[in-house]
Amino acid sequence: MIAVNTHKNGVNPWWDVRCASTDTKPTTGVPNGSTCIEIDTGKGYLYDAEGAVWYEIPEGSSVVIDPARGVSF
């Protein structure tokens, strides 16, 4: 099951997606820079709308996805 919360920062909306690693991540209508957390693995992803690709955020990077607090850089 995929859960999506929509957020808006000024004029730039983004999605905060929660899914299982076995779910197909959405690509239709997803705003650029949206985030996804796999609830069973803890892996985080950022969405590139131009390429319609979810990129995994490497462990130890300066991007931190916290399920309770969202994304920080």
C-alpha positions in Angstrom: 0.0 0.0 0.0 1.3 3.4 -1.0 0.6 6.5 1.1 1.1 10.0 -0.3 1.1 13.3 1.6 1.2 16.5 -0.5 3.2 19.5 0.9 3.6 23.0 -0.5 6.6 25.2 0.2 5.7 28.6 -1.4 4.8 27.7 -5.0 6.7 24.4 -5.2 4.6 21.4 -4.1 6.1 18.0 -3.4 4.9 14.6 -2.4 6.0 12.6 0.7 5.5 9.0 -0.3 5.6 5.9 2.0 5.6 2.5 0.4 7.0 -1.0 0.8 10.0 -2.0 -1.2 7.8 -4.4 -3.3 5.4 -1.5 -4.3 5.8 0.2 -7.7 6.7 3.8 -6.9 4.4 6.4 -8.6 5.7 8.3 -11.6 2.6 10.0 -13.0 2.1 13.6 -11.8 4.8 13.4 -9.2 6.3 16.8 -8.5 10.1 17.2 -9.0 12.0 16.8 -5.7 9.4 14.6 -4.1 10.6 12.0 -1.5 9.8 8.4 -0.9 10.7 6.2 2.1 10.4 2.4 1.9 8.9 1.5 5.3 10.3 -2.0 5.3 13.9 -1.1 4.4 14.3 2.5 5.5 15.7 3.5 2.1 15.1 7.0 1.0 14.5 8.3 -2.6 14.3 11.7 -4.4 12.2 12.0 -7.5 13.6 13.5 -10.8 10.5 14.6 -12.7 12.4 15.3 -16.0 13.7 11.7 -16.2 10.7 10.2 -14.3 13.2 8.4 -12.0 13.4 7.8 -8.3 17.0 8.1 -7.2 18.1 6.3 -4.0 19.7 8.6 -1.4 23.1 7.1 -0.5 23.6 6.3 3.2 25.7 8.9 4.9 24.7 11.6 2.4 23.8 15.1 3.5 20.2 14.4 2.7 18.3 13.0 5.7 14.8 11.5 5.4 13.2 11.1 8.8 9.8 9.4 8.7 8.6 11.6 11.6 10.1 14.9 10.4 10.5 14.8 6.6 13.5 15.7 4.6 16.5 17.9 5.7 19.7 18.8 4.0 
